Amino acid sequence: MKNKKILAILTISAIVSATATGCSFGGDEPEEQVVVTETPAPEATATPTPEPTIAPDVQDSTYTSSNGAVSIKLPDATWSNKADEADMLSFESPEQGKILILHGQGEEDMSSAMLPDTQDLAVALEQASDLAEGTDFEIQDYTASDVEGVGVYSYTVKYTDASKSGGYVYAIHKIYKSSDEYYNICGSVVDEASYAGVKAAVDSFGIAGESSLKAAAPVQSSDSADGSTEGSTDGSTDGTQSAGTDSASSGDGSSDGTITNSGGFTQEQLTDTNQTRTIYRNSDGHPLVITPDGNGNWVDFDGNTYRFVNNEDVYDQNDVDYYWHGEGADVYYMPVE
């Protein structure tokens, strides 16, 4: 791959405030001279402070590339896939950051790739963006190792001023390199709270397909619903999930290991078969109505399954991209050109 790929992200925060008021009343004195006891004004009833709504527990999601070559365990279901090509995978989370995976193979790709296989080169790559070491950034935890002939390099860049680094406070790097192939993974983090999750995702990267790097980055196994450990290299439903799906409980509240498409929906919504959503193919805007099947899966009238990746993106069982706007099926939207 000859071209450099650059990602940036913008996060927005909102502040909400509320006030409470009260009232009082009194009475008039009659003409007959009698002693009247003034009725005291009632105390204003304080408006109770609203309790914050706790979002449902979001499970992490293992994404398997469309060609079955690699997989990565994303921090949670807020992460959506933005590109899935043989030479590039990318993911974004509105509030956490981005993950970019680049792949190169063959003499031409290897000769044009800038792979930081030394700490000095890692520093030089940051300085190429007009950043000064020690002032604008520092390289942390640089390591280099050899795994069965594969070079494995990892380090973290900590940025002093996020305004100079595209809004990121960290960039987590991991590189797998042989004489004729490489994978370069970078997780860009927008805040301290998101660092651990993004780092775990970068470290979870695994190679399932034929590759000279496979020994150094095997696909990691995942825990199945019964507590046993299974691995998947084809995106099947044996404990891992493909294309950003997230696991959830079955309709009776127990975990049955099936892939569900919660997308932030409550358990009540996922078991209510009267719920409806309208989704659209990005290519033609054709509306399609889907409903829960009572077991946490969204299905159409033909039994095809769908998963909600975020508040906009929906994928069917064949990874065809749809979109929606968070409304029920009685609200229709035309496609955005």
Disulfide bonds with the S-S distance in Angstrom:
none
